[in-house]
């Protein structure tokens, strides 16, 4: 697919940051003996990747605003457009030398996400979408799964750690969902979870208390592939609340009822 100029800028930045992260990823295993050393190393790798992305994006579109996980928000001369960046989604996986993490870049226009890129460098998988143009994985158009039955379906989530407040609610979700489905996966990278729903690898995904850079690019990819995306209530916007429900259309109501049923 020949994308817009903005999409091409995003994909170029994601690939450049991905190459930098891959070089550092090859060194992570050697740092496991020192928790502090490994953590500091990954933090530097994360910051370096965001600098690469920010430099690329702001050079190409210097008037756009910017918000990134590591460097915060900068208002642009153009108040209608903003880049939303997570240079390393799946930091804990990266730290443990697990090859499941991604670079995530979205473009927001007048409060709506209009383009998104989620790039997995370890597999060289580039998920991307623009509003109204469908969703793609490398050169192939993607669509959500067509499975109707929950008992044949796999779902993904993030399980809170270290005593986070949303853990009890997530455990309740799992208690209701797991007896009704073929399995639940927790792979630790929200952007990839959403992209995987778009690619039909999962039937659905849900999670609470995320940041806008965790989900902005993944949401447009999932939507353009045919998924329905809502908040924990139908009236809320996941980009504002950080709580997201995403599923193929044929199962959405059933899936949402299971997760929302308190």
C-alpha angles and dihedrals in degrees: 000000000000104000131196123281090258092052091050090052090051094049092048091051092047093051093047092050090044092057090052092049093047090057090052092043089062089060098047096085090059091057099055093101090069117051093191092045094049093046093049091047093052091047090055091047090050093050092046091052092050091050090053091050095044093048091050095046097043093046090054096040108019095171097057123100121241139208123181135173094240105033103033128221132330121186114228132217086247104063093190098064131059136169115224112201139185106175094191118022106183099036093164091054089050091050091053094046092249110150098226114099137104150202111241126197128170134177119217122199120187091341095311125104106236102173137021140183127192112182124189104196096187091062096026090235116154113192113188143161143175125203110274094004103087129242129283143194108206102307097342127089112232134212134187121261118279095214113133102186122076092207088065094044138095123213133190134214143155116252111213117239139199095035098302116178096244094058097094092052091049092050089052090051091053093048090056098039106041098064088053101049145052094251150316124238128203107191099158104237117096096191091055092045090058093044090050091056087053090051093049094247091120126026093216148355136200136177141157136226100018128154124246092250090055094061113015097093094037093052096057091046091052093045094048088050090057104268125138113231124192140148126258084281121037093241097057129089114228091212089062100037103031090227114116140184117187128174144144112277098249093057103031099101093046093045093046092050091054093050096040096043106108 
